[in-house]
Amino acid sequence: MSETAVRPLMHFDNSYARELPGLAVPWQPTAVPAPSMLYFNRALAEELALDADALDGPRGVAVFSGNEVPEGAMPIAQAYAGHQFGGFSPSLGDGRALLLGEVIDRHGRRRDIAFKGSGATPFSRGGDGKAAVGPVLREAIVGEAMHAHGIPTTRALAAVATGEPVMREDTLPGAVLTRVASSHLRVGTFQYFAARGQLDKLRQLADYAIRRHDPELVDHPDRYVELLRAVAERQAALVARWMHVGFIHGVMNTDNMAISGETIDYGPCAFMEAFDPGTVFSSIDTHGRYAYANQPLIARWNLARLAEALLPLIDADEPERAVPRATEVIDGFPARYEGHWLTGARAKLGLARTDEGDGALARDWLALLQAQAVDHTLAWRFLADAVDDEGFRLQALFEDTRPLMDWLARWRRRGALEASAPADRAARMRRTSPIYIARNHRVEEALAAASVDGDLGPFKRLLDVIAQPFDERAGLDAYVAPAPPEVTARYRTFCGT
């Protein structure tokens, strides 16, 4: 018998299924007829201490399609609720996903391995539980782009074509995504049990979340309000980083906000090009609830829903007494977010010291971009050129350079207060502002080639480009240029369900 036949593919330690009985439904993935590998993230597999050699082949195709459940896995469909575009749905859950199990990675971190598109579950609400190649590969691309930017995110471990069609508005080729996350605990997970008055389960869930994500709070006398505070801090940091790369999540429902502070559920997401705070790409966000500029506001709103769910735990005897304590955390969110945003803005402006005028300087810069519909990514990147020369690439982005030159004079005066040399400042700026993002037209090009023609070449090339977003490389001008304005004006993204 060969080594690969006896060595476990994955070493599971399934704490959610083991410690929280009744908070999920045991379930099995649906078998598919003709699976084939579209994408395997070998580096991530090795980080997770998986048997990458065995998984990078027929065994991996069988496992990641759901046709073979590996030894030690305990597949479950997790229960959760959620506010979707402001309306509460008390029973959502994993309608097309399964938590296969948990592993401990090479750094000692517990990580979920989950399927998306693996068939109907008891939470499917009449849906087929399937996914198509396009949305699956979109999640792989954007997740890897965010990871390369240093932004906390779930990541794709694998994507497998199923060999069967998926019926949406059109007939599409089916696929299954294997997603890795620090956990799949959501604001909506807490809402599910709070809405049912199942306080014992709510407490079990909260204690589990603390053990998993905030173990320093285990013995804290006010651990539930401190859990809320910790989640708020992670979300403030996360959303600030979204804003600095022009990322628009597109569907910030409470079931899409992870307690871990990772970006989760890449459905109708996109990267903004011409800077406009009102930018919306999602086809279902008809009123702009989740527009770019609204993301910090919605994060606070979602955290308020988490606070409501936690009130019976914060003060078990009299939940009303918990309201001001929870409110203090929620009301403090804007300042937390502003602190993270300003720290990031200073870094992108090449400023290491702090000055009370830095916030105004950064916002005036963004107002310049908005006034002339300048590309957000390129403006920040080319600003580094202007530290120690005229910044001709930056000037070329503006139709009228007079307001730019006035602002640059202010910025240079501020930069003169810094201790570091201009070249060092420029180098630091280029490490915070990418030259390459997953531009929407390049993403769509890659997805169309894979879905329509079965051609994975554009997908692989795009992955290679975004893996090093800060390193400008020859021959990649096509991945730097924004889409034509007329393309961006009509660009819409879809949730993929």
C-alpha positions as CSV (number, residue, x, y, z in Angstrom):
1,M,0.0,0.0,0.0
2,S,1.4,3.4,-1.0
3,E,2.1,6.2,1.5
4,T,-0.6,8.4,-0.1
5,A,-3.2,5.6,0.6
6,V,-2.5,5.5,4.3
7,R,-1.6,9.1,5.1
8,P,-4.7,11.2,6.0
9,L,-5.4,13.9,3.5
10,M,-6.4,16.3,6.3
11,H,-6.1,16.1,10.0
12,F,-9.5,17.2,11.3
13,D,-10.4,18.5,14.7
14,N,-14.0,19.5,14.5
15,S,-14.7,21.7,17.5
16,Y,-17.9,23.3,16.2
17,A,-19.6,20.0,15.5
18,R,-18.2,18.5,18.7
19,E,-18.9,21.3,21.2
20,L,-22.1,22.8,19.8
21,P,-24.6,20.0,19.2
22,G,-27.9,21.3,17.8
23,L,-26.4,24.4,16.2
24,A,-26.0,22.7,12.9
25,V,-27.4,19.8,10.9
26,P,-25.1,16.9,9.9
27,W,-25.3,16.6,6.1
28,Q,-23.5,15.2,3.1
29,P,-22.4,16.9,-0.1
30,T,-24.2,15.9,-3.3
31,A,-22.2,13.7,-5.7
32,V,-21.5,15.2,-9.1
33,P,-21.1,13.3,-12.4
34,A,-17.8,14.4,-14.0
35,P,-15.6,16.5,-11.8
36,S,-12.4,18.2,-13.0
37,M,-10.0,20.5,-11.2
38,L,-10.2,24.2,-12.1
39,Y,-7.9,25.5,-9.4
40,F,-5.9,24.2,-6.5
41,N,-4.1,26.5,-4.1
42,R,-1.1,24.4,-3.3
43,A,0.6,27.0,-1.1
44,L,-2.5,27.3,1.0
45,A,-2.9,23.5,1.2
46,E,0.7,23.3,2.6
47,E,0.0,26.1,5.0
48,L,-2.9,24.1,6.3
49,A,-0.7,21.0,6.7
50,L,-2.7,19.0,4.2
51,D,-1.4,16.3,2.0
52,A,-0.9,18.6,-1.0
53,D,0.7,16.0,-3.2
54,A,-2.3,13.7,-2.9
55,L,-4.8,16.5,-3.2
56,D,-3.2,17.9,-6.4
57,G,-4.6,15.0,-8.4
58,P,-7.5,12.6,-8.8
59,R,-8.0,12.3,-5.0
60,G,-8.3,16.1,-4.7
61,V,-10.8,16.2,-7.5
62,A,-12.9,13.6,-5.7
63,V,-12.6,15.4,-2.3
64,F,-13.2,18.9,-3.5
65,S,-16.2,17.9,-5.7
66,G,-17.8,16.3,-2.7
67,N,-17.7,12.8,-4.2
68,E,-15.3,11.6,-1.5
69,V,-15.7,12.8,2.1
70,P,-12.2,12.5,3.6
71,E,-11.6,10.5,6.8
72,G,-12.2,12.6,9.9
73,A,-14.5,15.1,8.3
74,M,-17.9,15.8,9.9
75,P,-19.9,17.8,7.3
76,I,-22.5,20.1,8.7
77,A,-24.8,22.8,7.5
78,Q,-24.6,25.7,10.0
79,A,-27.7,27.6,11.1
80,Y,-27.9,31.4,11.0
81,A,-30.3,34.2,10.4
82,G,-29.6,37.6,8.9
83,H,-30.7,41.1,8.0
84,Q,-30.7,41.2,4.2
85,F,-30.9,44.7,2.8
86,G,-32.4,45.7,6.2
87,G,-35.1,43.1,6.4
88,F,-34.7,40.3,8.9
89,S,-34.8,36.7,7.8
90,P,-35.0,34.5,10.9
91,S,-33.9,31.3,9.1
92,L,-31.2,31.3,6.5
93,G,-28.3,28.9,7.2
94,D,-26.0,27.1,4.8
95,G,-28.3,26.7,1.9
96,R,-25.6,25.7,-0.6
97,A,-22.6,25.3,1.7
98,L,-21.2,22.7,4.1
99,L,-18.6,23.0,6.8
100,L,-16.4,20.0,6.0
101,G,-14.4,20.3,9.2
102,E,-11.6,22.2,10.9
103,V,-7.9,21.7,10.8
104,I,-5.0,23.2,12.7
105,D,-2.6,24.9,10.3
106,R,1.2,25.0,10.5
107,H,1.0,28.2,12.6
108,G,-1.3,26.6,15.2
109,R,-4.4,28.4,14.0
110,R,-7.7,26.7,13.7
111,R,-9.2,27.0,10.2
112,D,-12.5,26.0,8.7
113,I,-12.6,24.1,5.4
114,A,-16.0,24.4,3.8
115,F,-17.8,23.7,0.5
116,K,-19.9,26.2,-1.4
117,G,-22.1,24.9,-4.1
118,S,-22.2,21.3,-2.8
119,G,-25.9,20.8,-3.1
120,A,-29.1,21.4,-1.3
121,T,-29.3,21.3,2.5
122,P,-32.2,21.6,5.0
123,F,-31.6,25.4,4.8
124,S,-31.9,25.7,1.0
125,R,-35.4,27.1,1.0
126,G,-36.2,25.5,-2.4
127,G,-32.9,26.3,-4.0
128,D,-30.7,23.8,-5.7
129,G,-27.7,24.4,-3.5
130,K,-25.4,24.6,-6.6
131,A,-22.9,27.1,-7.8
132,A,-21.6,28.0,-11.3
133,V,-18.0,28.3,-12.5
134,G,-18.1,32.1,-12.8
135,P,-19.0,33.0,-9.3
136,V,-16.7,30.3,-7.9
137,L,-13.7,31.6,-9.8
138,R,-14.7,35.2,-8.9
139,E,-14.4,34.2,-5.2
140,A,-11.0,32.6,-5.9
141,I,-9.7,35.7,-7.7
142,V,-11.0,38.4,-5.4
143,G,-10.1,36.4,-2.2
144,E,-6.5,36.0,-3.4
145,A,-6.3,39.6,-4.4
146,M,-7.4,40.7,-1.0
147,H,-4.9,38.3,0.6
148,A,-2.1,39.8,-1.5
149,H,-3.2,43.3,-0.3
150,G,-2.8,42.1,3.3
151,I,-6.5,42.4,4.0
152,P,-8.0,39.7,6.2
153,T,-10.1,37.3,4.0
154,T,-11.4,33.9,3.4
155,R,-9.6,32.1,0.6
156,A,-10.2,29.5,-2.0
157,L,-8.4,26.2,-1.5
158,A,-9.9,24.6,-4.6
159,A,-12.4,25.0,-7.4
160,V,-13.8,22.0,-9.2
161,A,-16.1,21.9,-12.2
162,T,-18.9,19.4,-11.6
163,G,-19.6,18.4,-15.2
164,E,-23.3,19.2,-14.8
165,P,-25.3,22.3,-15.8
166,V,-26.7,24.8,-13.3
167,M,-29.9,26.5,-14.2
168,R,-30.1,30.3,-13.6
169,E,-31.3,32.9,-16.1
170,D,-29.0,30.9,-18.5
171,T,-27.7,27.4,-18.3
172,L,-24.2,27.6,-16.8
173,P,-21.5,25.1,-16.1
174,G,-21.5,24.0,-12.4
175,A,-18.7,24.1,-9.9
176,V,-17.9,23.7,-6.2
177,L,-15.7,26.0,-4.2
178,T,-13.6,24.9,-1.2
179,R,-13.2,27.9,1.1
180,V,-10.9,28.4,4.1
181,A,-11.8,30.7,6.9
182,S,-10.8,31.4,10.5
183,S,-14.4,30.5,11.2
184,H,-17.8,30.8,9.6
185,L,-19.3,32.4,12.6
186,R,-21.4,35.4,11.5
187,V,-23.4,38.1,13.1
188,G,-26.4,36.2,11.8
189,T,-25.3,33.1,13.7
190,F,-26.0,35.0,17.0
191,Q,-29.2,36.4,15.6
192,Y,-30.5,33.0,14.8
193,F,-30.6,31.9,18.5
194,A,-31.4,35.3,19.9
195,A,-34.5,35.5,17.7
196,R,-35.7,32.2,19.0
197,G,-35.0,33.0,22.6
198,Q,-32.7,30.0,22.8
199,L,-30.4,31.6,25.4
200,D,-28.6,28.5,26.4
201,K,-27.5,27.9,22.8
202,L,-26.7,31.6,22.4
203,R,-24.5,31.4,25.4
204,Q,-22.8,28.2,24.2
205,L,-22.2,30.0,20.9
206,A,-20.8,33.1,22.4
207,D,-18.5,31.2,24.7
208,Y,-17.3,29.1,21.8
209,A,-16.6,32.3,19.8
210,I,-14.6,33.7,22.6
211,R,-12.5,30.6,23.0
212,R,-11.8,30.5,19.3
213,H,-11.3,34.2,18.5
214,D,-10.7,36.0,21.8
215,P,-9.3,33.4,24.3
216,E,-7.9,36.2,26.5
217,L,-11.6,37.0,27.4
218,V,-12.5,33.5,28.6
219,D,-12.3,34.5,32.3
220,H,-13.2,38.1,31.8
221,P,-16.2,39.1,34.1
222,D,-17.7,41.1,31.3
223,R,-16.7,38.8,28.5
224,Y,-19.8,39.3,26.3
225,V,-19.6,43.0,26.1
226,E,-15.9,42.6,25.5
227,L,-16.6,40.1,22.7
228,L,-18.7,42.8,21.1
229,R,-15.9,45.3,21.5
230,A,-13.4,42.9,20.0
231,V,-15.6,42.3,17.0
232,A,-16.2,46.0,16.5
233,E,-12.4,46.6,16.6
234,R,-11.8,43.9,13.9
235,Q,-14.6,45.3,11.7
236,A,-13.4,48.9,12.0
237,A,-9.9,47.8,10.9
238,L,-11.3,45.6,8.1
239,V,-13.6,48.1,6.5
240,A,-11.0,50.9,6.7
241,R,-8.7,48.6,4.6
242,W,-11.5,47.9,2.1
243,M,-11.9,51.7,1.7
244,H,-8.2,52.2,1.0
245,V,-8.2,49.8,-1.9
246,G,-11.6,50.9,-3.3
247,F,-13.2,47.5,-2.5
248,I,-17.0,47.3,-2.5
249,H,-18.4,44.2,-0.8
250,G,-21.8,44.7,-2.4
251,V,-23.9,42.7,0.0
252,M,-23.1,43.6,3.6
253,N,-25.9,41.6,5.2
254,T,-25.5,40.6,8.8
255,D,-25.1,37.0,7.6
256,N,-22.1,38.2,5.6
257,M,-20.2,39.8,8.5
258,A,-17.8,37.4,10.1
259,I,-17.0,37.5,13.8
260,S,-13.3,36.8,12.9
261,G,-12.9,40.1,11.0
262,E,-12.3,38.4,7.7
263,T,-13.9,39.4,4.5
264,I,-16.4,36.7,3.6
265,D,-18.9,35.9,0.8
266,Y,-17.5,37.4,-2.4
267,G,-20.8,37.7,-4.3
268,P,-21.5,41.0,-6.1
269,C,-18.2,42.5,-5.1
270,A,-16.0,44.8,-7.2
271,F,-13.2,47.3,-7.1
272,M,-14.0,50.9,-7.7
273,E,-12.1,52.6,-10.6
274,A,-13.0,56.3,-11.0
275,F,-13.4,57.6,-7.5
276,D,-17.0,58.2,-6.5
277,P,-18.2,57.6,-3.0
278,G,-21.7,56.7,-4.3
279,T,-20.4,53.8,-6.4
280,V,-22.6,50.7,-6.5
281,F,-22.1,47.7,-8.8
282,S,-24.4,45.1,-7.3
283,S,-27.5,44.5,-9.5
284,I,-29.7,43.9,-6.4
285,D,-28.6,47.0,-4.5
286,T,-31.1,49.2,-6.2
287,H,-31.1,51.9,-3.5
288,G,-27.3,52.0,-2.8
289,R,-27.6,50.7,0.7
290,Y,-24.1,49.1,0.3
291,A,-22.5,51.8,-1.8
292,Y,-18.8,52.4,-1.2
293,A,-19.2,55.3,1.1
294,N,-21.9,53.6,3.2
295,Q,-19.7,50.6,4.2
296,P,-18.5,52.0,7.5
297,L,-22.1,53.0,8.3
298,I,-23.4,49.6,7.5
299,A,-20.7,47.9,9.5
300,R,-21.9,49.9,12.6
301,W,-25.5,49.0,11.8
302,N,-24.6,45.3,11.6
303,L,-22.7,45.6,14.9
304,A,-25.8,47.1,16.5
305,R,-27.7,43.9,15.5
306,L,-25.0,41.8,17.1
307,A,-25.3,44.0,20.2
308,E,-29.0,43.3,20.3
309,A,-28.4,39.6,20.1
310,L,-25.9,39.7,23.0
311,L,-28.0,41.8,25.4
312,P,-29.4,38.8,27.3
313,L,-25.9,37.6,27.9
314,I,-24.4,40.9,28.8
315,D,-26.9,41.2,31.7
316,A,-28.8,37.9,32.2
317,D,-31.0,39.2,35.0
318,E,-32.1,42.4,33.3
319,P,-31.2,42.8,29.6
320,E,-32.4,46.4,29.6
321,R,-29.5,47.3,31.9
322,A,-27.1,46.0,29.2
323,V,-28.4,48.5,26.6
324,P,-26.1,51.5,27.7
325,R,-23.1,49.2,27.9
326,A,-23.6,47.8,24.4
327,T,-24.5,51.3,23.1
328,E,-21.2,52.6,24.3
329,V,-19.4,50.1,22.1
330,I,-21.6,50.8,19.1
331,D,-21.3,54.6,19.5
332,G,-17.6,54.2,19.7
333,F,-17.3,52.5,16.4
334,P,-17.0,55.7,14.2
335,A,-14.0,56.8,16.2
336,R,-12.4,53.3,15.9
337,Y,-13.0,53.3,12.2
338,E,-11.7,56.8,11.8
339,G,-8.5,55.9,13.7
340,H,-7.9,52.9,11.4
341,W,-8.8,54.9,8.3
342,L,-6.5,57.8,9.2
343,T,-3.6,55.5,10.0
344,G,-4.0,53.9,6.6
345,A,-4.3,57.3,4.9
346,R,-1.1,58.5,6.5
347,A,0.7,55.5,5.2
348,K,-0.6,56.0,1.7
349,L,0.4,59.7,1.9
350,G,3.9,58.7,3.0
351,L,3.5,60.2,6.4
352,A,5.0,58.5,9.5
353,R,4.4,61.4,12.0
354,T,1.0,62.6,13.0
355,D,-0.3,66.1,12.4
356,E,-3.8,67.3,13.2
357,G,-4.3,68.4,9.6
358,D,-3.6,65.0,8.1
359,G,-7.3,64.0,7.9
360,A,-8.2,67.1,6.0
361,L,-5.3,66.6,3.7
362,A,-6.4,63.1,2.9
363,R,-10.0,64.0,2.4
364,D,-9.1,66.9,0.2
365,W,-7.1,64.5,-2.0
366,L,-10.1,62.3,-2.4
367,A,-12.3,65.3,-3.2
368,L,-9.8,66.1,-6.1
369,L,-10.2,62.5,-7.4
370,Q,-14.0,62.7,-7.2
371,A,-14.2,66.1,-8.9
372,Q,-12.4,64.8,-12.0
373,A,-13.4,61.1,-11.8
374,V,-9.8,60.0,-11.5
375,D,-8.9,56.4,-11.1
376,H,-8.6,55.6,-7.4
377,T,-5.9,53.0,-7.6
378,L,-3.7,54.8,-10.1
379,A,-4.0,58.1,-8.4
380,W,-2.7,56.7,-5.1
381,R,0.0,54.7,-6.8
382,F,1.3,57.5,-9.0
383,L,1.3,59.9,-6.0
384,A,4.4,58.2,-4.9
385,D,6.1,59.5,-8.1
386,A,5.4,63.0,-7.0
387,V,7.4,62.8,-3.8
388,D,10.7,63.6,-5.5
389,D,9.8,64.6,-9.1
390,E,7.1,66.3,-11.0
391,G,4.8,63.3,-11.0
392,F,4.0,63.3,-14.7
393,R,2.1,60.0,-14.6
394,L,-0.1,61.5,-11.8
395,Q,-0.7,64.7,-13.7
396,A,-1.8,62.7,-16.8
397,L,-4.8,61.4,-14.8
398,F,-6.2,64.9,-14.4
399,E,-7.9,67.0,-17.1
400,D,-7.3,70.2,-15.0
401,T,-4.0,70.0,-13.1
402,R,-4.3,73.3,-11.3
403,P,-6.2,72.0,-8.3
404,L,-3.8,69.1,-8.2
405,M,-0.8,71.3,-8.1
406,D,-2.2,73.4,-5.3
407,W,-2.8,70.2,-3.3
408,L,0.6,68.8,-4.1
409,A,2.2,72.0,-2.7
410,R,0.3,71.4,0.6
411,W,1.3,67.8,0.7
412,R,5.0,68.5,0.0
413,R,5.0,71.1,2.8
414,R,3.6,68.5,5.1
415,G,6.1,65.9,3.9
416,A,8.9,68.2,4.7
417,L,8.2,67.7,8.3
418,E,9.0,64.0,8.0
419,A,12.4,62.7,9.1
420,S,12.8,60.2,6.3
421,A,14.3,60.9,2.9
422,P,11.9,61.4,0.0
423,A,13.0,58.2,-1.8
424,D,12.3,56.2,1.3
425,R,8.9,57.8,1.7
426,A,8.1,57.0,-2.0
427,A,9.2,53.4,-1.5
428,R,6.9,53.0,1.6
429,M,4.0,54.5,-0.3
430,R,4.4,52.0,-3.1
431,R,4.2,49.2,-0.5
432,T,0.8,50.5,0.6
433,S,-0.8,51.5,-2.7
434,P,-1.0,48.6,-5.3
435,I,-0.4,49.1,-9.0
436,Y,-2.5,46.0,-9.8
437,I,-6.0,45.2,-8.5
438,A,-8.5,42.7,-9.7
439,R,-9.9,45.1,-12.2
440,N,-13.5,44.3,-13.1
441,H,-13.2,44.0,-16.8
442,R,-10.2,41.6,-16.4
443,V,-12.1,39.6,-13.9
444,E,-15.1,39.3,-16.3
445,E,-12.7,38.4,-19.1
446,A,-11.3,35.6,-17.1
447,L,-14.6,34.3,-16.0
448,A,-16.1,34.4,-19.4
449,A,-13.2,32.5,-20.9
450,A,-13.4,29.8,-18.3
451,S,-17.2,29.5,-18.3
452,V,-17.9,29.8,-22.1
453,D,-14.8,28.5,-23.7
454,G,-13.3,26.3,-20.9
455,D,-10.1,28.4,-21.2
456,L,-8.4,28.9,-17.8
457,G,-5.5,30.9,-19.3
458,P,-6.9,34.4,-18.5
459,F,-7.9,33.2,-15.0
460,K,-4.4,31.9,-14.3
461,R,-2.7,35.0,-15.8
462,L,-4.9,37.3,-13.6
463,L,-4.1,35.3,-10.5
464,D,-0.4,35.6,-11.3
465,V,-0.7,39.4,-11.7
466,I,-2.6,40.0,-8.5
467,A,-0.4,37.8,-6.4
468,Q,2.2,40.6,-6.4
469,P,0.1,43.8,-6.5
470,F,2.7,46.2,-5.3
471,D,5.5,45.2,-7.7
472,E,5.3,47.0,-11.0
473,R,6.4,44.6,-13.7
474,A,7.1,45.0,-17.4
475,G,4.6,43.7,-19.9
476,L,1.5,44.0,-17.7
477,D,0.2,47.4,-18.8
478,A,-3.1,45.7,-19.8
479,Y,-3.7,44.9,-16.1
480,V,-2.9,48.5,-15.0
481,A,-5.3,50.4,-17.3
482,P,-8.9,51.0,-16.1
483,A,-11.8,49.9,-18.2
484,P,-13.2,52.5,-20.6
485,P,-15.7,54.7,-18.8
486,E,-18.6,53.4,-20.9
487,V,-17.8,49.9,-19.7
488,T,-17.6,50.9,-16.1
489,A,-20.8,53.0,-16.4
490,R,-22.9,49.9,-17.2
491,Y,-21.0,47.3,-15.1
492,R,-23.1,45.3,-12.8
493,T,-22.2,42.3,-10.6
494,F,-24.5,39.5,-9.4
495,C,-24.7,37.4,-6.3
496,G,-24.3,34.1,-8.2
497,T,-26.9,32.2,-6.3
